[in-house]
Amino acid sequence: DIWRSYFVQKILTTNNMSVSYTSAEVRQDRNVHTYLGDFNSEQDLYLKSGELIKYLSQYQSKRTNLDKTNIGLLQEWYELMVDMWKIDIIQKRDLILSRLWIEDLSNIHYSIGEIPSIHLKSHRPSSSPSISSSL
């Protein structure tokens, strides 16, 4: 998940788009775990991050005039995932899952359409909607 956020951020900034972050809206109850086990399962984050950052800092889209629709962005996502697999940042399983995710989106005719630029102040609701008002 951490690396996918790097990939998405690179694709969006390459296409003059941006990513917004906010605080969490949920509380996580941690299960019993060991810090050493966490470290072992996340070793690639520590060992390959330098190579990932170096690659992404030099990354250029392979196409010109990339459209900002789901087709263009998802195509670029998959191409970047292939590149990440070729330089051993992700595993083949991740590449296959990315392709299947894109196929699923296509099969349900999902479309993000044109991604608009918005100004948060003009789109922020004055209050949080209640459950009854959203039904």
C-alpha positions in Angstrom: 0.0 0.0 0.0 2.8 2.4 0.8 4.5 1.9 -2.5 1.3 2.1 -4.5 0.8 5.5 -3.0 4.2 6.5 -4.4 3.2 5.1 -7.8 -0.1 7.0 -7.9 1.5 10.2 -6.7 4.1 10.0 -9.5 1.4 9.3 -12.2 -0.8 12.2 -11.0 2.0 14.7 -10.7 3.4 13.7 -14.1 0.0 14.6 -15.4 -0.3 17.9 -13.6 -2.6 16.5 -11.0 -2.2 16.2 -7.3 -2.9 14.0 -4.3 -4.6 15.2 -1.0 -4.1 13.7 2.4 -6.1 14.0 5.5 -6.2 12.5 9.0 -7.7 9.0 9.4 -11.4 8.7 9.9 -11.2 5.3 11.6 -9.6 3.9 14.7 -7.5 0.8 14.4 -7.4 -1.9 17.1 -4.0 -3.5 16.6 -3.8 -7.3 16.8 -1.0 -9.0 18.6 2.1 -8.8 16.6 5.9 -8.6 17.0 8.0 -5.7 15.7 10.5 -8.1 14.3 7.8 -9.9 12.4 6.6 -6.5 11.1 10.2 -5.7 10.0 10.7 -9.0 8.3 7.4 -8.6 6.3 8.3 -5.1 5.3 12.0 -5.5 4.6 11.6 -4.4 1.0 10.4 -1.1 2.1 13.7 -0.5 3.9 16.0 -2.2 1.4 14.5 -1.1 -2.0 13.2 2.4 -1.2 16.3 4.1 -2.5 16.1 2.4 -5.8 12.4 3.1 -6.1 12.8 6.8 -5.3 15.7 7.1 -7.8 13.6 5.4 -10.6 10.5 7.5 -9.8 12.5 10.8 -9.8 13.6 10.1 -13.4 10.3 8.6 -14.6 8.7 10.1 -17.7 5.4 9.1 -19.2 5.9 7.0 -22.3 3.1 8.8 -24.1 2.4 12.3 -25.1 -0.8 14.1 -24.4 -2.0 11.5 -21.9 -5.7 11.9 -21.5 -6.9 12.2 -17.9 -9.6 9.6 -18.3 -9.6 6.2 -16.7 -8.2 4.6 -19.9 -5.1 6.8 -19.9 -4.4 6.8 -16.2 -5.0 3.0 -15.8 -2.8 2.4 -18.9 0.0 4.5 -17.3 -0.5 2.7 -14.0 0.0 -0.7 -15.6 3.0 0.4 -17.5 4.6 1.8 -14.4 3.8 -1.5 -12.6 5.5 -3.4 -15.4 8.6 -1.2 -15.0 8.5 -1.8 -11.2 8.4 -5.5 -11.8 11.3 -5.3 -14.3 13.6 -3.6 -11.8 12.5 -6.0 -9.0 10.6 -3.5 -6.9 7.3 -5.5 -6.9 6.7 -9.2 -7.4 5.0 -10.8 -10.4 2.0 -11.4 -8.2 1.5 -7.6 -7.8 1.7 -7.1 -11.5 -0.9 -9.8 -12.1 -3.2 -8.4 -9.5 -2.9 -4.9 -11.0 -3.9 -6.3 -14.4 -6.8 -8.2 -12.9 -7.9 -5.0 -11.0 -7.9 -3.0 -14.3 -9.9 -5.8 -16.0 -12.4 -5.8 -13.2 -12.9 -2.1 -13.6 -13.4 -2.6 -17.3 -15.8 -5.5 -16.9 -18.1 -3.4 -14.7 -17.8 -0.4 -17.1 -16.3 1.7 -14.4 -15.2 5.1 -15.5 -13.7 7.9 -13.5 -14.2 10.2 -16.5 -12.4 13.5 -16.7 -10.9 14.3 -13.3 -11.8 17.9 -12.5 -9.7 20.4 -10.7 -11.6 21.5 -7.6 -11.2 24.2 -5.0 -12.0 22.6 -1.7 -13.5 25.7 -0.1 -16.2 25.9 -2.8 -17.0 22.2 -2.5 -16.8 21.7 1.2 -20.3 21.1 2.8 -21.3 23.4 5.6 -22.0 20.5 7.9 -21.6 16.7 7.9 -24.6 15.0 6.4 -26.8 13.0 8.7 -27.7 9.4 8.0 -31.3 10.3 7.2 -30.4 13.1 4.8 -28.2 10.7 2.8 -31.0 8.0 2.3 
